Amino acid sequence: TPEEATELCFSVMGEKDKETGFAFSFGVSGAVETKGKQYYVIRGSWLVDNSHLSYIGDFFVSADGKEIYSGTYFQGEYTMDNVIWSE
């Protein structure tokens, strides 16, 4: 589900960035299908100095929950870059 995809992002990446200490925020912004597989598009941001959210990128979580890719999603176009986690 979209909720499970978001939870997986937190599980893999944590609640906060290890280097900056900024809290992460993840939310589903859509879904795409490629190579016969569905992915939830997760918009990633972090809370900078407890003052504002800043976009850090998009993540693509497979509907089966077995992989996460980094990438970008803009105006219906997507680019899946690197696998950042897989089961």
C-alpha positions in Angstrom: 0.0 0.0 0.0 1.1 3.6 -0.3 1.3 3.8 3.5 3.6 0.7 3.6 5.8 2.3 1.0 6.2 5.4 3.1 6.9 3.3 6.2 9.6 1.4 4.3 11.4 4.7 3.4 11.5 5.6 7.1 12.6 2.0 8.0 15.5 2.1 5.5 16.6 5.8 5.8 15.6 6.5 9.4 13.7 9.3 11.0 16.6 11.8 10.6 19.6 12.3 8.3 22.7 11.0 10.1 24.9 13.8 8.9 22.7 16.9 9.4 20.2 15.6 12.0 17.4 17.0 9.9 14.1 15.1 10.2 12.9 13.3 7.1 9.4 13.7 5.6 8.1 11.2 3.0 4.8 11.2 1.2 3.3 9.4 -1.8 3.0 11.6 -4.8 2.0 9.1 -7.4 2.8 5.7 -9.0 4.6 4.6 -12.1 4.9 1.3 -13.9 8.1 0.2 -15.6 9.4 -3.1 -16.9 6.1 -4.7 -15.8 6.5 -3.6 -12.2 4.6 -0.9 -10.2 6.4 1.6 -8.0 5.1 4.2 -5.6 6.6 7.6 -6.1 7.7 9.0 -2.7 8.5 12.7 -2.4 11.4 13.1 0.1 12.0 16.3 2.1 13.8 17.2 5.3 13.1 19.8 8.0 15.9 22.3 7.9 16.8 23.8 11.2 13.3 23.2 12.5 12.1 26.0 10.2 11.1 24.8 6.8 10.9 21.6 4.6 13.4 21.3 1.8 12.9 18.8 -1.1 15.7 16.3 -1.3 14.5 14.0 -4.1 12.0 11.3 -5.1 12.2 7.7 -4.2 10.6 4.8 -6.0 9.4 2.0 -3.8 8.3 -1.2 -5.5 4.8 -2.3 -4.8 6.1 -5.6 -3.5 8.3 -3.7 -1.0 11.5 -5.3 -2.2 13.4 -2.3 -3.6 13.9 1.4 -3.4 15.4 3.6 -6.1 16.5 7.2 -6.0 15.4 9.5 -8.8 13.1 12.3 -9.9 9.5 12.7 -10.8 8.3 15.9 -12.5 5.2 16.6 -14.5 4.5 13.0 -15.1 8.1 12.2 -16.3 10.3 10.1 -14.1 13.9 9.0 -13.9 14.9 6.1 -11.7 18.6 6.3 -10.8 20.2 4.0 -8.4 19.0 1.2 -6.2 19.5 2.4 -2.6 18.0 -0.6 -0.9 16.8 -4.1 -1.9 15.7 -7.2 -0.1 
